[in-house]
Amino acid sequence: MLPAPTPATAPVAREATTAFAAALPTTVLQYALASSQEDAERLAAGAVEAYVETLTDGAGGTVTVRAAQLESPEAATALQQQVAATLPVPAPDTGATPVDPDAPDLPESGDVTVGGEVVGTYTVADAGDGTGVAVWRNGTAVLQLTAPLADVLDAYRAYGL
């Protein structure tokens, strides 16, 4: 098994100092935090706090994370369902387009567990533009990660929240 990739660049300092912001990772695999700002759209949707963060590999690859903290698990579930409803639905496989053998088999969904307890669910989908999108809920947090298709599952699994 190969070691996990690490960033070639150092992450920038995050301005937000709340416990939620501090829990958000500044590195994910080969990607390091390049920018962080409030997510006005998720705040308007009822989030207590929310951020849009961009991570870079220093060579043109990026990961974008939208992280929102909500007041209750019910509010988080509602936001997660709203965001997941916007994910692309895969076209039926007609066999006309060659399948990339390195592409992940998407969509994928399942439970998010912490310490053996189910704390939410996740869905990962192919955005159809060379990227993949993961949306998950962990208690009262809702996260959306967009990454290069080849990295999306690994980046979601390595995110750590």
TIKE-213416 format. One line per 5 residues: number of its first residue (from 1); for each residue x, y negated, z negated of N, C-alpha, C, O. Coordinates in pm, 1 decimal. Layout:
NUM	X:Y:Z:X:Y:Z:X:Y:Z:X:Y:Z ~ ...
***
This chain:
1	84.0:117.0:0.0:0.0:0.0:0.0:89.2:-124.1:0.0:184.3:-133.5:-77.6 ~ 57.6:-217.8:86.7:134.3:-341.6:95.4:98.0:-435.2:-18.2:-15.5:-434.3:-66.0 ~ 195.5:-517.5:-62.5:161.1:-614.8:-167.2:66.9:-721.2:-111.5:67.3:-749.2:8.4 ~ -14.1:-780.4:-200.3:-107.1:-886.5:-159.2:-27.7:-1007.1:-110.9:74.5:-1042.0:-170.0 ~ -74.2:-1070.7:-3.9:-3.1:-1189.6:43.8:-12.6:-1302.5:-59.3:-107.7:-1309.9:-137.2
6	87.5:-1389.1:-57.7:89.6:-1504.7:-147.5:104.8:-1630.9:-64.2:154.3:-1625.1:48.3 ~ 62.5:-1745.5:-118.3:68.7:-1871.1:-42.4:212.1:-1914.1:-11.8:303.4:-1894.2:-91.9 ~ 229.2:-1973.5:106.1:358.0:-2030.5:144.4:367.4:-2176.1:100.5:475.7:-2234.5:100.9 ~ 253.7:-2234.7:62.4:249.8:-2373.2:16.4:196.3:-2376.7:-126.7:126.2:-2285.6:-170.6 ~ 230.4:-2482.8:-197.8:181.5:-2498.9:-334.8:41.6:-2560.7:-333.0:12.9:-2645.7:-248.7
11	-44.9:-2519.3:-424.2:-178.2:-2580.2:-430.4:-169.1:-2724.2:-481.5:-81.4:-2757.5:-561.2 ~ -261.2:-2808.9:-434.1:-269.5:-2945.1:-486.3:-339.5:-2939.9:-621.6:-406.7:-2842.0:-653.9 ~ -323.5:-3044.8:-699.3:-391.4:-3053.2:-828.5:-539.2:-3083.8:-805.6:-574.6:-3164.8:-719.9 ~ -623.0:-3018.9:-882.1:-766.9:-3042.9:-874.9:-799.4:-3155.1:-973.0:-755.2:-3151.9:-1087.8 ~ -876.9:-3254.7:-928.0:-912.0:-3367.8:-1013.9:-1015.1:-3331.2:-1119.5:-1007.3:-3379.8:-1232.3
16	-1110.5:-3247.3:-1085.4:-1216.0:-3209.9:-1180.3:-1154.6:-3132.3:-1297.0:-1067.5:-3047.6:-1277.3 ~ -1200.5:-3161.7:-1417.4:-1141.7:-3099.0:-1535.7:-1241.9:-3021.2:-1619.6:-1210.9:-2986.7:-1733.6 ~ -1359.6:-2992.4:-1568.3:-1458.2:-2916.3:-1645.0:-1415.3:-2769.7:-1654.3:-1326.3:-2725.3:-1581.8 ~ -1478.6:-2696.8:-1742.8:-1448.1:-2553.9:-1757.1:-1478.2:-2479.5:-1627.4:-1402.7:-2390.4:-1588.3 ~ -1588.0:-2515.0:-1560.4:-1623.4:-2449.3:-1434.9:-1516.0:-2476.8:-1329.4:-1468.8:-2384.3:-1263.2
21	-1477.6:-2603.4:-1313.7:-1375.9:-2638.0:-1214.0:-1243.7:-2568.4:-1245.0:-1175.3:-2520.9:-1154.3 ~ -1208.0:-2562.4:-1372.5:-1082.7:-2497.2:-1411.2:-1085.3:-2347.0:-1382.2:-980.0:-2286.2:-1362.9 ~ -1203.7:-2287.1:-1379.0:-1215.5:-2143.4:-1351.1:-1200.3:-2111.7:-1202.4:-1172.5:-1997.5:-1165.9 ~ -1218.2:-2212.1:-1116.4:-1206.2:-2188.9:-972.9:-1059.0:-2168.8:-938.3:-975.4:-2249.8:-978.3 ~ -1025.5:-2062.6:-865.0:-885.3:-2037.0:-834.5:-826.6:-2142.7:-740.6:-896.3:-2197.1:-654.9
26	-697.5:-2170.5:-758.4:-627.7:-2263.2:-668.9:-551.0:-2188.0:-560.8:-500.3:-2249.1:-466.8 ~ -542.2:-2056.1:-573.4:-483.1:-1973.8:-467.8:-568.6:-1849.1:-450.0:-622.7:-1794.3:-546.0 ~ -579.3:-1806.0:-325.4:-649.3:-1682.8:-289.6:-568.9:-1617.8:-178.0:-565.5:-1667.9:-65.6 ~ -505.0:-1507.0:-209.1:-417.2:-1439.1:-114.3:-313.3:-1538.2:-62.9:-240.6:-1597.1:-142.8 ~ -304.5:-1558.3:70.0:-205.1:-1649.2:126.8:-252.3:-1794.1:133.6:-181.8:-1879.1:187.8
31	-367.4:-1822.8:80.8:-427.4:-1956.1:88.4:-409.5:-2032.2:-42.9:-425.5:-1975.8:-151.2 ~ -375.8:-2162.6:-31.9:-357.9:-2249.1:-148.9:-450.6:-2369.4:-136.0:-478.3:-2416.1:-25.5 ~ -497.9:-2418.8:-249.2:-589.1:-2532.5:-251.0:-525.5:-2653.7:-183.5:-415.4:-2696.0:-218.7 ~ -597.9:-2708.9:-84.8:-551.8:-2827.8:-13.2:-636.1:-2949.6:-47.5:-585.8:-3062.0:-45.9 ~ -765.5:-2928.4:-79.1:-852.2:-3040.4:-115.7:-971.2:-2989.0:-195.5:-1011.6:-2873.3:-183.8
36	-1026.3:-3079.6:-277.7:-1144.0:-3048.1:-358.3:-1223.9:-3176.0:-375.8:-1169.6:-3280.6:-411.3 ~ -1353.6:-3165.9:-350.4:-1440.5:-3281.9:-369.5:-1578.0:-3234.1:-412.9:-1612.5:-3117.3:-394.8 ~ -1657.3:-3325.8:-470.9:-1792.5:-3290.0:-510.6:-1874.2:-3251.0:-388.2:-1855.3:-3305.5:-279.4 ~ -1964.4:-3156.8:-407.3:-2053.7:-3110.9:-301.0:-2189.7:-3177.1:-322.4:-2273.2:-3126.9:-397.6 ~ -2210.5:-3289.8:-255.8:-2333.5:-3368.8:-273.4:-2458.2:-3288.9:-237.7:-2561.6:-3303.8:-302.9
41	-2449.9:-3204.2:-135.0:-2566.8:-3125.9:-94.0:-2609.8:-3027.9:-203.0:-2729.2:-3015.1:-230.2 ~ -2514.9:-2958.9:-265.4:-2549.6:-2862.5:-370.8:-2592.6:-2935.5:-498.6:-2676.9:-2885.0:-572.6 ~ -2535.9:-3053.3:-525.1:-2581.9:-3132.6:-639.4:-2726.4:-3175.4:-617.9:-2807.2:-3171.3:-710.7 ~ -2759.3:-3216.6:-495.5:-2897.3:-3256.3:-463.3:-2992.8:-3137.2:-471.9:-3112.6:-3154.8:-494.1 ~ -2939.5:-3015.8:-454.3:-3021.6:-2894.7:-462.0:-3039.2:-2845.7:-606.2:-3100.6:-2741.6:-629.4
46	-2985.1:-2920.8:-702.9:-3007.4:-2885.4:-841.8:-2887.1:-2833.7:-917.5:-2899.9:-2797.1:-1034.3 ~ -2770.2:-2829.6:-854.9:-2651.3:-2783.2:-926.0:-2611.8:-2883.3:-1033.3:-2625.5:-3004.1:-1014.1 ~ -2563.3:-2833.8:-1145.5:-2511.7:-2917.4:-1253.0:-2379.1:-2978.7:-1209.7:-2352.4:-3096.1:-1235.4 ~ -2296.3:-2897.9:-1143.7:-2174.1:-2945.3:-1080.0:-2147.2:-2856.9:-959.7:-2183.6:-2739.3:-957.2 ~ -2082.8:-2915.9:-860.1:-2058.4:-2841.2:-736.6:-1939.9:-2903.2:-662.3:-1918.4:-3024.3:-666.1
51	-1864.0:-2817.0:-594.9:-1743.8:-2860.2:-525.1:-1735.0:-2793.5:-388.7:-1780.2:-2680.6:-369.3 ~ -1675.1:-2867.0:-293.7:-1633.6:-2810.7:-165.6:-1481.5:-2811.3:-169.8:-1419.4:-2916.0:-188.0 ~ -1422.4:-2694.6:-153.0:-1277.0:-2685.0:-159.9:-1223.8:-2620.0:-32.8:-1282.5:-2526.3:21.4 ~ -1111.5:-2672.7:12.6:-1044.4:-2617.5:129.2:-910.4:-2561.9:83.7:-833.6:-2628.1:13.8 ~ -884.7:-2439.6:124.9:-756.4:-2376.3:98.3:-688.9:-2352.0:232.5:-756.8:-2324.8:331.6
56	-556.6:-2361.3:237.4:-483.3:-2345.4:361.9:-369.9:-2245.3:344.9:-317.1:-2225.9:235.4 ~ -334.1:-2182.4:456.8:-218.0:-2093.0:454.3:-91.9:-2165.4:502.2:15.4:-2105.5:509.5 ~ -105.1:-2293.6:534.5:8.6:-2372.6:579.9:40.3:-2354.7:727.2:129.9:-2420.5:780.0 ~ -32.4:-2266.4:793.8:-6.1:-2239.1:935.5:-131.8:-2254.3:1019.7:-140.5:-2199.3:1129.4 ~ -228.9:-2328.9:968.6:-351.3:-2351.7:1045.0:-470.4:-2269.8:1001.4:-582.5:-2298.6:1043.4
61	-450.5:-2168.9:918.7:-562.2:-2089.6:868.3:-624.0:-2156.5:747.3:-552.8:-2206.9:660.5 ~ -757.5:-2157.1:741.1:-824.0:-2219.3:627.0:-935.4:-2132.0:572.2:-993.8:-2049.0:641.9 ~ -961.9:-2154.2:445.0:-1075.3:-2095.6:374.7:-1148.6:-2212.2:311.8:-1086.8:-2298.5:249.4 ~ -1280.3:-2215.5:327.7:-1361.5:-2318.5:264.6:-1450.4:-2250.9:160.8:-1514.9:-2149.8:188.5 ~ -1452.4:-2308.6:40.8:-1534.2:-2254.9:-67.3:-1628.1:-2364.6:-115.1:-1586.3:-2476.8:-143.5
66	-1756.0:-2329.6:-123.3:-1855.8:-2417.6:-186.0:-1895.7:-2347.6:-314.7:-1952.8:-2238.6:-312.2 ~ -1865.0:-2411.8:-428.4:-1889.9:-2352.4:-559.1:-1987.6:-2440.2:-635.7:-1966.3:-2560.7:-649.1 ~ -2093.9:-2380.1:-685.7:-2196.4:-2455.2:-758.4:-2228.3:-2386.3:-889.6:-2243.0:-2264.2:-895.5 ~ -2238.9:-2467.0:-995.4:-2280.9:-2418.4:-1126.6:-2423.5:-2465.8:-1147.9:-2451.6:-2585.0:-1135.9 ~ -2514.6:-2373.2:-1179.7:-2654.7:-2409.3:-1202.4:-2691.6:-2390.2:-1348.7:-2615.4:-2332.2:-1426.0
71	-2808.3:-2439.2:-1385.6:-2849.7:-2436.0:-1526.3:-2890.6:-2298.1:-1574.8:-2877.0:-2268.0:-1693.4 ~ -2940.6:-2213.6:-1484.9:-2991.2:-2083.6:-1528.6:-2964.9:-1978.2:-1421.2:-2944.5:-2011.4:-1304.4 ~ -2965.5:-1851.1:-1461.3:-2952.2:-1744.7:-1361.6:-3064.2:-1749.7:-1257.7:-3042.1:-1716.6:-1141.1 ~ -3183.8:-1790.7:-1299.1:-3296.9:-1798.5:-1205.1:-3271.0:-1905.9:-1099.3:-3297.8:-1884.2:-981.1 ~ -3219.2:-2021.0:-1141.1:-3186.9:-2127.7:-1045.8:-3074.5:-2084.1:-952.9:-3076.0:-2116.3:-834.1
76	-2976.5:-2010.6:-1006.7:-2866.8:-1960.5:-924.6:-2917.6:-1859.3:-822.1:-2876.2:-1861.2:-706.2 ~ -3006.9:-1771.8:-865.3:-3064.1:-1672.8:-772.8:-3138.8:-1742.7:-659.7:-3126.1:-1703.8:-543.6 ~ -3216.0:-1844.9:-692.8:-3291.9:-1917.9:-589.9:-3197.5:-1984.5:-490.0:-3222.1:-1979.3:-369.5 ~ -3089.4:-2047.1:-538.3:-2994.2:-2110.8:-446.1:-2922.8:-2006.3:-362.0:-2905.1:-2025.0:-241.6 ~ -2881.7:-1896.6:-424.3:-2813.8:-1791.5:-348.7:-2904.3:-1738.5:-237.5:-2858.5:-1718.6:-125.0
81	-3030.5:-1716.0:-267.4:-3123.4:-1665.6:-166.0:-3141.1:-1766.9:-53.6:-3149.0:-1729.7:63.5 ~ -3147.3:-1894.2:-89.1:-3161.3:-1999.6:11.7:-3038.1:-2002.9:103.5:-3051.8:-2013.5:225.4 ~ -2920.0:-1993.9:45.7:-2797.1:-1996.8:125.2:-2785.5:-1869.2:208.9:-2752.5:-1875.9:327.3 ~ -2812.2:-1754.2:148.8:-2801.4:-1627.2:221.4:-2898.2:-1620.7:338.7:-2869.4:-1555.8:439.3 ~ -3013.4:-1687.7:326.7:-3111.9:-1688.0:435.9:-3058.5:-1761.0:559.6:-3111.9:-1743.4:669.1
86	-2954.8:-1841.8:543.3:-2897.6:-1913.9:657.4:-2786.7:-1835.4:726.9:-2736.5:-1877.6:831.1 ~ -2748.4:-1721.5:669.6:-2641.8:-1641.4:731.9:-2690.7:-1583.0:863.6:-2808.5:-1550.1:877.5 ~ -2600.0:-1570.1:960.4:-2640.8:-1513.6:1088.8:-2681.6:-1367.7:1075.6:-2625.9:-1292.7:995.5 ~ -2778.7:-1329.7:1154.8:-2823.8:-1190.9:1161.5:-2751.3:-1127.5:1279.5:-2753.3:-1182.2:1389.7 ~ -2687.2:-1012.5:1257.7:-2612.5:-952.1:1368.0:-2703.6:-909.6:1483.0:-2814.4:-860.2:1462.0
91	-2654.1:-930.0:1604.0:-2727.6:-886.1:1722.9:-2719.8:-734.0:1729.4:-2621.6:-674.9:1684.4 ~ -2821.9:-671.1:1784.7:-2816.3:-525.0:1798.7:-2697.3:-484.1:1886.0:-2665.5:-550.4:1984.8 ~ -2632.8:-374.3:1848.0:-2518.4:-323.6:1923.9:-2569.4:-252.3:2048.2:-2629.0:-144.9:2039.9 ~ -2544.9:-313.6:2163.4:-2587.6:-253.5:2289.7:-2475.1:-176.3:2356.1:-2496.1:-108.4:2456.6 ~ -2354.0:-187.1:2298.6:-2238.5:-120.8:2357.3:-2177.4:-199.4:2471.6:-2075.3:-158.1:2526.6
96	-2237.8:-313.2:2509.3:-2188.5:-393.6:2620.9:-2063.6:-472.2:2583.7:-1980.6:-501.1:2670.0 ~ -2049.4:-507.1:2456.3:-1933.6:-584.3:2412.6:-1838.8:-492.5:2339.0:-1880.4:-420.5:2248.2 ~ -1710.7:-493.5:2376.8:-1616.5:-408.2:2304.2:-1604.5:-452.4:2158.1:-1601.3:-571.8:2128.4 ~ -1598.1:-356.7:2069.9:-1587.7:-384.4:1927.8:-1440.6:-397.6:1890.9:-1359.2:-313.2:1928.5 ~ -1406.0:-503.7:1817.2:-1270.5:-523.9:1769.6:-1244.1:-422.8:1658.4:-1310.7:-427.3:1555.0
101	-1148.3:-331.5:1677.2:-1125.5:-229.1:1575.4:-1074.1:-286.9:1443.9:-1084.3:-220.6:1340.7 ~ -1018.7:-409.3:1444.2:-968.8:-470.9:1322.0:-1074.9:-554.0:1249.9:-1052.9:-598.2:1137.2 ~ -1189.3:-575.5:1314.1:-1295.3:-657.8:1253.1:-1363.4:-578.1:1142.2:-1384.0:-457.5:1156.0 ~ -1398.5:-645.1:1031.9:-1469.3:-574.1:924.8:-1609.1:-533.8:969.1:-1668.6:-597.5:1056.0 ~ -1660.1:-428.7:909.4:-1794.3:-379.6:939.6:-1894.3:-461.7:857.7:-1915.8:-435.1:739.5
106	-1954.4:-561.0:921.7:-2046.0:-653.0:853.5:-2182.2:-648.7:919.2:-2190.3:-613.8:1037.0 ~ -2289.0:-682.1:850.2:-2293.0:-739.0:715.8:-2271.3:-633.2:608.5:-2289.3:-513.4:630.5 ~ -2231.6:-682.8:490.9:-2211.5:-598.3:373.5:-2274.6:-668.7:254.7:-2260.1:-790.0:239.4 ~ -2343.8:-594.5:171.5:-2406.8:-649.5:51.8:-2388.0:-553.4:-63.5:-2364.8:-434.2:-43.4 ~ -2398.2:-606.7:-185.8:-2387.2:-520.8:-302.2:-2397.2:-600.3:-430.1:-2431.7:-718.5:-429.9
111	-2366.1:-532.8:-539.6:-2371.4:-594.3:-672.3:-2237.5:-657.1:-707.4:-2132.0:-605.9:-670.0 ~ -2242.8:-768.6:-779.8:-2125.4:-829.6:-840.1:-2122.9:-779.3:-984.0:-2220.2:-795.8:-1057.6 ~ -2012.3:-718.4:-1023.7:-2002.5:-665.6:-1159.1:-1885.2:-730.3:-1232.9:-1781.4:-760.8:-1174.2 ~ -1904.7:-749.9:-1361.2:-1799.6:-799.0:-1449.7:-1800.9:-709.0:-1572.1:-1901.8:-699.4:-1641.9 ~ -1689.8:-643.8:-1597.7:-1682.8:-552.8:-1712.6:-1785.0:-441.7:-1707.1:-1834.4:-397.7:-1810.9
116	-1817.7:-395.4:-1586.9:-1914.5:-288.1:-1569.6:-2059.7:-333.1:-1571.5:-2149.2:-251.1:-1550.9 ~ -2085.6:-461.5:-1595.8:-2222.0:-516.6:-1598.4:-2252.6:-588.7:-1468.1:-2169.2:-663.9:-1417.8 ~ -2371.1:-566.5:-1413.2:-2413.4:-638.2:-1292.7:-2449.4:-780.9:-1332.2:-2536.2:-802.5:-1416.8 ~ -2381.5:-879.4:-1269.8:-2405.8:-1021.0:-1300.2:-2456.5:-1097.6:-1178.4:-2480.5:-1218.1:-1185.5 ~ -2472.6:-1027.1:-1067.1:-2520.8:-1093.1:-946.2:-2511.8:-1000.8:-827.2:-2492.6:-880.0:-841.0
121	-2525.8:-1059.7:-709.9:-2517.2:-985.5:-584.5:-2432.6:-1064.8:-486.1:-2407.0:-1183.5:-505.8 ~ -2389.4:-997.1:-379.3:-2313.0:-1063.7:-274.4:-2360.1:-1016.7:-138.1:-2416.9:-908.5:-123.3 ~ -2334.9:-1100.6:-39.3:-2357.0:-1067.1:101.1:-2242.1:-1128.2:180.3:-2206.0:-1243.9:159.1 ~ -2185.6:-1050.9:270.7:-2080.2:-1099.8:359.2:-2127.0:-1074.3:501.8:-2168.9:-963.5:535.2 ~ -2119.4:-1178.7:586.9:-2167.3:-1167.4:724.4:-2065.4:-1226.6:821.8:-1985.4:-1313.2:786.3
126	-2070.8:-1178.0:943.6:-1992.0:-1231.9:1054.2:-2065.4:-1355.2:1105.5:-2181.3:-1346.0:1145.8 ~ -1998.6:-1470.7:1104.4:-2062.5:-1594.6:1149.4:-2071.5:-1602.6:1301.3:-2139.3:-1690.3:1354.9 ~ -2003.6:-1512.0:1371.0:-2011.7:-1509.6:1516.9:-1920.4:-1609.6:1586.3:-1924.4:-1622.2:1708.6 ~ -1838.0:-1680.8:1509.7:-1748.1:-1780.8:1567.0:-1602.1:-1755.9:1530.2:-1519.2:-1846.8:1535.8 ~ -1571.9:-1632.2:1492.6:-1435.8:-1599.1:1450.3:-1417.6:-1608.6:1299.8:-1309.3:-1581.2:1248.1
131	-1524.6:-1648.0:1228.7:-1518.4:-1654.6:1083.1:-1622.3:-1562.4:1022.6:-1714.0:-1515.0:1089.7 ~ -1605.0:-1538.7:894.7:-1702.7:-1464.1:817.2:-1742.2:-1548.5:698.3:-1667.5:-1636.6:655.8 ~ -1860.7:-1521.1:644.2:-1912.6:-1597.4:531.0:-1954.6:-1499.8:422.1:-2028.0:-1404.2:447.0 ~ -1906.4:-1526.1:300.2:-1947.5:-1449.5:182.5:-2028.4:-1542.3:92.4:-1987.8:-1655.8:67.2 ~ -2141.1:-1494.8:44.4:-2223.9:-1569.8:-49.9:-2249.3:-1476.7:-167.5:-2293.7:-1363.2:-149.9
136	-2220.1:-1526.7:-289.6:-2244.1:-1443.7:-406.0:-2282.3:-1528.4:-526.9:-2258.4:-1648.9:-534.4 ~ -2343.8:-1456.0:-621.5:-2384.9:-1515.7:-748.5:-2317.8:-1439.1:-860.0:-2315.0:-1316.0:-860.8 ~ -2263.2:-1514.9:-955.0:-2201.7:-1458.6:-1073.7:-2263.8:-1532.0:-1191.8:-2214.0:-1636.6:-1233.3 ~ -2371.6:-1478.0:-1245.7:-2442.5:-1544.9:-1354.7:-2510.0:-1671.1:-1303.9:-2605.7:-1664.1:-1226.8 ~ -2460.1:-1787.3:-1347.2:-2519.1:-1914.4:-1306.2:-2436.9:-1984.5:-1198.8:-2466.4:-2098.9:-1164.1
141	-2336.4:-1919.6:-1146.3:-2253.8:-1976.7:-1039.0:-2293.6:-1915.4:-904.9:-2318.1:-1795.2:-894.5 ~ -2299.5:-2001.0:-802.5:-2322.7:-1955.6:-665.0:-2203.7:-2001.2:-583.6:-2165.2:-2118.0:-587.8 ~ -2145.2:-1907.7:-508.8:-2026.8:-1938.3:-429.6:-2048.6:-1896.9:-285.2:-2113.0:-1796.1:-255.9 ~ -1993.3:-1977.5:-196.1:-1997.9:-1949.0:-53.2:-1857.2:-1967.5:-0.3:-1799.2:-2075.3:-13.6 ~ -1802.3:-1864.0:59.3:-1665.6:-1865.4:109.3:-1668.3:-1839.5:258.6:-1726.4:-1740.8:303.7
146	-1605.8:-1927.6:335.8:-1593.7:-1909.7:480.2:-1445.4:-1894.0:511.1:-1363.7:-1976.9:470.8 ~ -1411.3:-1787.4:582.6:-1271.3:-1754.9:610.5:-1260.2:-1694.1:749.6:-1360.9:-1654.8:808.4 ~ -1138.0:-1686.0:802.7:-1121.3:-1610.7:927.0:-1181.2:-1470.6:909.3:-1166.2:-1408.2:804.2 ~ -1247.8:-1423.5:1012.0:-1319.9:-1295.6:1002.6:-1232.3:-1183.4:948.2:-1277.7:-1104.1:865.7 ~ -1108.0:-1176.0:993.0:-1018.8:-1068.7:948.3:-987.6:-1077.1:799.2:-950.4:-976.5:738.8
151	-1002.2:-1196.0:738.0:-967.2:-1215.6:597.7:-1086.5:-1225.6:503.9:-1068.3:-1221.5:382.2 ~ -1208.4:-1238.5:556.3:-1321.4:-1276.4:471.2:-1347.5:-1177.3:358.2:-1367.8:-1220.4:244.7 ~ -1347.9:-1049.5:383.7:-1374.1:-952.5:276.3:-1262.9:-954.3:172.1:-1290.1:-952.5:52.0 ~ -1138.0:-957.7:217.5:-1026.5:-961.0:122.9:-1028.6:-1089.7:41.3:-1004.4:-1086.3:-79.3 ~ -1057.0:-1202.8:104.9:-1061.0:-1330.9:33.7:-1175.6:-1330.6:-68.4:-1158.0:-1377.5:-180.8
156	-1291.5:-1278.6:-30.6:-1403.7:-1269.2:-126.3:-1362.6:-1183.1:-246.0:-1383.3:-1222.5:-360.8 ~ -1304.8:-1066.5:-219.7:-1267.7:-974.6:-327.8:-1157.5:-1031.5:-416.3:-1152.0:-1002.1:-535.7 ~ -1069.6:-1113.3:-357.7:-957.8:-1170.3:-434.2:-994.3:-1299.8:-504.5:-915.7:-1349.7:-585.1 ~ -1110.7:-1355.2:-476.3:-1143.8:-1488.1:-527.7:-1143.5:-1496.2:-680.6:-1100.9:-1597.6:-735.9 ~ -1188.5:-1394.8:-748.0:-1174.9:-1391.5:-893.1:-1278.8:-1468.4:-972.8:-1253.6:-1503.1:-1088.1
161	-1393.9:-1495.8:-915.4:-1499.9:-1561.0:-992.4:-1632.8:-1504.6:-948.5:-1737.1:-1544.9:-1000.0
***
